[in-house]
Amino acid sequence: MGLAVAFICATLMGFAIQRGGTCLVAAVDELVSKRRASRLIALGEASLLVAAGIIAAQLLGFLPMAPKAFALTGWTVAGGAIMGLGAYVAGSCVFGAIARIGNGEGAYLLVPVGFFLGCVAALALGMDRLPHPIEAHSLVLGQALLFAGPLALLVGWRLVRTLNAARRGELGSYVWSPHVATGVIGVTFAILLLVVGPWNYTDYLAELARRMPHGGFSRGLLLAALFLGAVLGGWTAGRIKPVFPTMSALVRCLAGGFMLGLGGSLVPGANDGLILLGLPLLYPHALLALASMVVTVSAALFLERHRSAMAQKARLA
């Protein structure tokens, strides 16, 4: 029964990622190009919803073991920067790759493949020994009652907004707002956390690279469910169209995924784990790594826009 519930939740998560086009690169691009932070705020809301689920489980006495925490070092910053560069090269983060796969863009299947290869390379280079685990101490868990009230209000507010969106027919539309999509992602992830423990697909790929997949069969099924949900989202929206990927797209996705895996081994954890596990628990290494990733993606997009503008001026001259 628990596995069935987890399978449904992973499928819904994949569906929501596709319908909302959830992606950290898209969120940063919106901030850089349009001076809007709605997608970044929506990702933050997902973290807060997960935090609400964690606190509820803590207060009820059935919270699974909290994720590991790691010391803040220069490798934390470097890992976030490498992940940011990888996301820029691929054109998507690990969330965005799922959304693009659901859209029928086959090249993005190479992002998780590249991530796995990046984890393998990190092991071969001994990079997995660079992060220093420390005793996990979360302010959120330590002061659960202090956070419970505000987070309960957030959950109620988001629930009302989602029900209103359902009445307006938004949940039946082909494109969801970022807030609705990340709301579904946050809730389904929180349920997964309680049913099967901390789960995100990049951690599963990292475990495969170490040849130590905990609950390998069931976690593999959840990975399949995540992809299935994204494909269902694209299929029901009529977005899946056979497109032969270019060599450039294949190389970019593989290289970007490789860097995401390499950088994620230094933090450790890719942006899905950082946003949905580290950030809700207010782990400092997650905050620093995400900040480094966002700054790197922002700088890369800014330089790209500047270079494009200069090239256009040169053509006009």
BELBEL-V666436 format. One record per helix or strand of 3 or more residues. SS is the DSSP state (H for helix, E for strand). FROM is the first residue (numbers start at 0). LEN is the number of residues. If there is no record, write none. Layout:
<<SS/FROM/LEN> <SS/FROM/LEN>>
//
This chain:
<<H/1/19> <H/23/11> <H/37/23> <H/73/17> <H/93/9> <H/105/19> <H/126/3> <H/138/4> <H/143/24> <H/169/3> <H/177/19> <H/200/9> <H/215/21> <H/246/21> <H/270/8> <H/283/33>>
//
